[in-house]
Amino acid sequence: MDTDLALLAAPELKEAVQLFASEDNVFKHVFSSAWAKVMTADHFNASSY
């Protein structure tokens, strides 16, 4: 995919891609942390009611 190739074109992104490709546990940890943030963003925020 073009988007996959774009990740390799930018040096700062290529470093992350290589890390995640070589260290599955790092990818899973970072992904699960990000997923939890996205899924709970703005939940139960009393100031928004």
C-alpha positions as CSV (number, residue, x, y, z in Angstrom):
1,M,0.0,0.0,0.0
2,D,1.1,3.5,-0.6
3,T,0.6,4.4,3.0
4,D,2.9,1.6,4.1
5,L,5.6,2.9,1.8
6,A,5.1,6.4,3.1
7,L,6.0,5.3,6.6
8,L,9.3,4.1,5.3
9,A,10.0,7.3,3.4
10,A,10.2,9.5,6.5
11,P,13.2,8.8,8.6
12,E,11.5,9.5,11.9
13,L,8.6,7.1,11.0
14,K,10.9,4.5,9.5
15,E,12.6,4.2,12.9
16,A,9.3,3.4,14.6
17,V,8.3,1.0,11.9
18,Q,11.6,-0.9,12.3
19,L,11.2,-1.0,16.1
20,F,7.6,-2.3,15.9
21,A,8.5,-4.8,13.3
22,S,11.4,-6.2,15.3
23,E,9.8,-6.0,18.8
24,D,6.3,-7.4,18.9
25,N,5.9,-6.8,22.6
26,V,6.8,-3.1,22.2
27,F,4.2,-2.7,19.4
28,K,1.5,-4.4,21.5
29,H,2.3,-2.3,24.6
30,V,2.2,1.0,22.6
31,F,-0.9,0.0,20.6
32,S,-2.8,-1.0,23.7
33,S,-2.0,2.2,25.5
34,A,-3.0,4.3,22.6
35,W,-6.2,2.2,22.1
36,A,-7.2,2.7,25.7
37,K,-6.7,6.5,25.4
38,V,-8.8,6.7,22.3
39,M,-11.6,4.5,23.7
40,T,-11.8,6.4,27.0
41,A,-11.2,10.0,25.8
42,D,-13.8,12.3,27.3
43,H,-15.6,9.5,29.1
44,F,-17.0,10.5,32.5
45,N,-15.7,14.0,32.3
46,A,-18.0,15.9,34.7
47,S,-17.1,19.3,33.3
48,S,-18.6,18.3,29.9
49,Y,-22.1,17.9,31.4
